[in-house]
């Protein structure tokens, strides 16, 4: 009950309600819920077309070299057949495995769509994951022309294909639009307090920690959010006068807003003074001509 009341009161400061954790969200050791967005089916299909198109083109080019008259005059037909099989395995199994292992899930198609293959826990994939994906890709993409992969990806909520299900991976969408963080003012319950508050003694390092917490607070779980805000408010109270009797996170938000507004006014006043002094600072003495 206390955590719910705290989350409701804090949402007025953060500007957005605290969202409940979903079953597919990843929680770090610091109790932060990571919003890892899986790539949708259309993006995955486009990336697969780019990747497999490149592999097939390379395979065809290698086959043209292998079937050239010069090489055909040196080796017999059985050897050419063996070379063809080796090239096929090389370009549809070995090459995709090597590319995804070295780039940690960022193949050419993934780079084009802004995605990356990661483990279910959000970590980078290894050789085992890449090999399983490439090996099963022969069946579900190459042999069935993408039929099995399409059906599996359309049914699964994370658009996983059969290789992802067995390897324990999925395609994570990493290309997101840059969002400018919103700027909030002093909370309404502390408007009168902000007029007389003294926050000038707050250490810059502690002020940066408060600002960082307020920016990341919506991603914390309610219990972790309340605990961290209490610890920071206890540290900041030693440098603030007077200390209001309010929610710890409201107190931190008010400190950050008051400090930011006063520093902004100070910088504006300094800039205005420099603008007034610019003719004197940049002008030549006694109207000396500028030749």
C-alpha positions as CSV (number, residue, x, y, z in Angstrom):
1,X,0.0,0.0,0.0
2,X,2.8,2.4,0.8
3,X,4.6,1.7,-2.4
4,X,1.4,2.3,-4.4
5,X,0.8,5.6,-2.7
6,X,4.4,6.6,-3.3
7,X,4.2,5.7,-7.0
8,X,1.0,7.7,-7.4
9,X,2.5,10.8,-5.7
10,X,5.8,10.6,-7.7
11,X,4.0,10.3,-11.0
12,X,2.9,14.0,-10.7
13,X,6.6,15.0,-10.5
14,X,7.9,12.7,-13.2
15,X,5.2,13.7,-15.6
16,X,4.2,10.1,-16.4
17,X,2.6,7.3,-14.5
18,X,4.7,4.5,-13.2
19,X,4.1,1.5,-15.5
20,X,3.8,-2.0,-14.1
21,X,6.4,-4.5,-15.1
22,X,5.5,-6.8,-18.0
23,X,6.4,-10.5,-18.1
24,X,8.8,-10.0,-21.0
25,X,10.7,-7.1,-19.5
26,X,14.4,-7.6,-18.4
27,X,15.2,-6.5,-14.9
28,X,18.8,-5.7,-14.1
29,X,20.6,-6.2,-10.8
30,X,19.9,-2.5,-10.0
31,X,16.1,-3.2,-10.3
32,X,15.9,-1.2,-13.5
33,X,13.4,-2.5,-16.1
34,X,15.0,-2.4,-19.5
35,X,12.7,-1.6,-22.5
36,X,14.2,-3.9,-25.1
37,X,12.1,-3.8,-28.2
38,X,12.1,-6.8,-30.5
39,X,12.2,-6.2,-34.2
40,X,8.8,-6.7,-35.9
41,X,8.2,-9.3,-38.7
42,X,8.5,-6.8,-41.6
43,X,11.9,-5.6,-40.4
44,X,13.1,-9.1,-39.8
45,X,12.0,-10.2,-43.3
46,X,13.7,-7.3,-44.9
47,X,17.0,-8.0,-43.0
48,X,16.8,-11.7,-43.9
49,X,16.3,-10.9,-47.6
50,X,19.4,-8.7,-47.5
51,X,21.5,-11.3,-45.7
52,X,20.5,-14.3,-47.8
53,X,20.6,-12.3,-51.0
54,X,24.2,-11.4,-50.3
55,X,25.0,-15.1,-49.4
56,X,23.4,-16.4,-52.6
57,X,25.1,-13.9,-54.8
58,X,28.4,-14.8,-53.3
59,X,27.6,-18.5,-53.8
60,X,26.6,-18.0,-57.5
61,X,29.9,-16.0,-58.0
62,X,31.9,-18.8,-56.5
63,X,30.1,-21.4,-58.6
64,X,30.8,-19.5,-61.8
65,X,34.5,-19.5,-60.9
66,X,34.4,-23.2,-60.0
67,X,32.6,-24.1,-63.3
68,X,34.9,-22.0,-65.4
69,X,36.6,-23.8,-68.4
70,X,40.0,-23.4,-66.9
71,X,39.1,-25.2,-63.7
72,X,37.0,-27.8,-65.5
73,X,40.0,-28.8,-67.6
74,X,42.1,-29.5,-64.4
75,X,39.6,-31.4,-62.2
76,X,37.1,-34.1,-63.1
77,X,33.3,-33.9,-62.7
78,X,33.1,-35.6,-59.4
79,X,35.5,-33.2,-57.9
80,X,33.5,-30.2,-59.2
81,X,30.4,-31.7,-57.6
82,X,32.2,-32.0,-54.3
83,X,33.4,-28.4,-54.6
84,X,29.9,-27.3,-55.3
85,X,28.6,-29.0,-52.1
86,X,31.5,-27.5,-50.0
87,X,30.7,-24.0,-51.4
88,X,27.0,-24.4,-50.7
89,X,27.8,-25.4,-47.0
90,X,30.3,-22.6,-46.8
91,X,28.0,-19.8,-47.9
92,X,24.7,-20.8,-46.2
93,X,26.1,-22.2,-42.9
94,X,29.7,-21.3,-42.3
95,X,29.6,-17.7,-43.5
96,X,26.5,-16.6,-41.6
97,X,27.8,-18.3,-38.5
98,X,31.2,-16.5,-38.8
99,X,29.5,-13.1,-39.6
100,X,27.1,-13.2,-36.6
101,X,29.8,-14.5,-34.2
102,X,32.4,-11.8,-35.2
103,X,29.9,-8.9,-35.3
104,X,27.9,-10.2,-32.2
105,X,24.6,-10.4,-34.1
106,X,25.0,-7.5,-36.4
107,X,25.0,-8.8,-40.0
108,X,24.6,-6.6,-43.0
109,X,20.8,-7.0,-43.0
110,X,20.6,-6.3,-39.3
111,X,22.7,-3.2,-39.7
112,X,20.4,-2.0,-42.6
113,X,17.2,-2.4,-40.5
114,X,18.8,-1.2,-37.2
115,X,18.5,-4.5,-35.4
116,X,20.8,-7.0,-33.6
117,X,20.5,-10.6,-32.7
118,X,20.9,-11.0,-28.9
119,X,20.2,-13.7,-26.3
120,X,16.9,-13.8,-24.4
121,X,18.6,-12.1,-21.5
122,X,19.8,-9.2,-23.7
123,X,23.4,-10.3,-23.8
124,X,25.6,-10.8,-26.9
125,X,25.3,-14.1,-28.8
126,X,28.2,-16.5,-29.2
127,X,29.3,-19.1,-31.7
128,X,26.8,-21.7,-30.4
129,X,23.8,-19.3,-30.9
130,X,25.0,-18.3,-34.4
131,X,25.7,-21.9,-35.5
132,X,22.2,-23.1,-34.4
133,X,20.6,-20.2,-36.2
134,X,22.5,-20.7,-39.4
135,X,22.0,-24.5,-39.3
136,X,18.3,-24.3,-38.9
137,X,18.1,-21.4,-41.3
138,X,19.0,-23.9,-44.1
139,X,15.7,-25.8,-43.3
140,X,13.3,-23.0,-42.5
141,X,14.6,-20.3,-44.9
142,X,16.6,-21.9,-47.7
143,X,14.8,-25.3,-48.2
144,X,11.2,-23.9,-47.6
145,X,11.8,-20.5,-49.2
146,X,11.1,-18.9,-45.8
147,X,7.8,-20.7,-45.2
148,X,8.6,-22.1,-41.7
149,X,10.4,-19.0,-40.6
150,X,7.4,-16.8,-41.7
151,X,4.8,-18.9,-39.9
152,X,6.9,-19.1,-36.7
153,X,7.7,-15.3,-36.7
154,X,4.0,-14.4,-37.3
155,X,2.8,-16.5,-34.4
156,X,5.5,-15.6,-31.8
157,X,5.1,-12.3,-29.9
158,X,8.8,-11.5,-30.4
159,X,8.8,-12.5,-34.1
160,X,11.2,-15.4,-33.4
161,X,11.9,-17.9,-36.1
162,X,12.6,-21.6,-35.3
163,X,16.3,-21.0,-35.0
164,X,15.8,-18.3,-32.4
165,X,13.5,-20.6,-30.4
166,X,16.1,-23.3,-30.2
167,X,19.1,-21.0,-29.8
168,X,17.4,-18.8,-27.2
169,X,17.8,-15.6,-29.2
170,X,15.7,-12.9,-30.7
171,X,16.2,-9.8,-32.9
172,X,16.4,-6.6,-30.9
173,X,15.5,-3.3,-32.5
174,X,18.2,-0.8,-31.6
175,X,17.6,2.1,-33.9
176,X,15.2,4.3,-32.0
177,X,14.5,8.0,-32.3
178,X,16.3,10.3,-30.0
179,X,13.8,11.8,-27.4
180,X,14.6,15.0,-25.7
181,X,14.1,14.7,-21.9
182,X,11.3,16.9,-20.6
183,X,12.1,19.7,-18.3
184,X,9.9,20.0,-15.2
185,X,9.5,22.9,-12.8
186,X,9.2,23.0,-9.0
187,X,6.3,20.8,-7.8
188,X,3.2,22.7,-6.8
189,X,3.3,21.7,-3.1
190,X,6.8,23.3,-2.8
191,X,6.3,26.5,-4.7
192,X,6.3,28.7,-1.6
193,X,9.3,26.8,-0.2
194,X,11.3,27.3,-3.4
195,X,11.2,31.1,-2.9
196,X,13.2,31.0,0.4
197,X,15.1,27.7,-0.1
198,X,18.9,27.8,0.1
199,X,20.4,25.1,-2.2
200,X,23.7,26.8,-3.1
201,X,25.7,24.5,-0.8
202,X,24.7,21.4,-2.6
203,X,27.8,19.6,-3.9
204,X,27.9,19.4,-7.7
205,X,28.5,15.6,-7.6
206,X,25.5,15.1,-5.4
207,X,23.4,17.4,-7.6
208,X,24.4,15.3,-10.7
209,X,23.4,12.1,-8.9
210,X,20.0,13.6,-8.0
211,X,19.5,14.7,-11.7
212,X,20.4,11.3,-12.9
213,X,18.1,9.5,-10.6
214,X,15.1,11.8,-11.5
215,X,15.8,11.0,-15.2
216,X,16.0,7.3,-14.6
217,X,13.3,7.0,-11.9
218,X,10.4,5.8,-14.2
219,X,12.5,2.8,-15.1
220,X,13.0,1.6,-11.5
221,X,10.7,-0.7,-9.6
222,X,8.5,1.1,-7.0
223,X,10.4,-0.3,-4.0
224,X,13.8,0.5,-5.5
225,X,12.6,4.0,-6.5
226,X,11.4,4.8,-3.0
227,X,14.6,3.5,-1.4
228,X,17.0,5.4,-3.6
229,X,15.0,8.6,-3.3
230,X,15.1,8.3,0.5
231,X,18.9,7.8,0.5
232,X,19.5,10.8,-1.8
233,X,17.1,13.0,0.1
234,X,18.9,12.2,3.4
235,X,22.2,13.2,1.8
236,X,20.8,16.4,0.3
237,X,19.1,17.5,3.4
238,X,22.4,18.3,5.0
239,X,23.1,21.0,2.4
240,X,19.5,22.5,2.1
241,X,17.8,25.0,4.3
242,X,15.0,24.8,5.3
243,X,14.1,21.1,4.8
244,X,10.4,20.7,3.8
245,X,8.3,17.9,5.2
246,X,7.3,16.1,2.0
247,X,7.8,13.0,-0.1
248,X,11.6,12.3,-0.7
249,X,11.3,12.4,-4.5
250,X,9.2,15.6,-4.4
251,X,12.0,17.1,-2.3
252,X,14.7,16.0,-4.8
253,X,12.7,17.3,-7.8
254,X,12.3,20.6,-6.1
255,X,16.0,20.9,-5.3
256,X,16.9,20.1,-8.9
257,X,14.4,22.6,-10.3
258,X,15.4,25.4,-7.9
259,X,19.1,24.9,-8.6
260,X,18.7,24.7,-12.3
261,X,16.5,27.9,-12.5
262,X,18.9,29.9,-10.3
263,X,21.9,28.8,-12.3
264,X,20.1,29.7,-15.5
265,X,19.3,33.2,-14.3
266,X,22.9,33.6,-13.2
267,X,24.2,32.6,-16.6
268,X,21.7,34.9,-18.3
269,X,22.8,37.9,-16.1
270,X,26.5,37.1,-16.8
271,X,25.8,37.0,-20.6
272,X,24.0,40.3,-20.4
273,X,26.9,41.9,-18.6
274,X,29.4,40.6,-21.2
275,X,27.1,41.9,-24.0
276,X,27.2,45.4,-22.4
277,X,31.0,45.3,-22.0
278,X,31.7,43.9,-25.5
279,X,32.2,47.3,-27.1
280,X,34.8,48.2,-24.4
281,X,36.5,44.8,-24.5
282,X,36.8,44.5,-28.3
283,X,37.2,48.1,-29.2
284,X,40.5,49.8,-29.9
285,X,41.8,52.3,-27.4
286,X,41.1,56.0,-28.1
287,X,39.3,55.3,-31.3
288,X,42.5,54.0,-32.9
289,X,41.8,53.3,-36.6
290,X,41.6,49.7,-37.7
291,X,43.8,49.5,-40.8
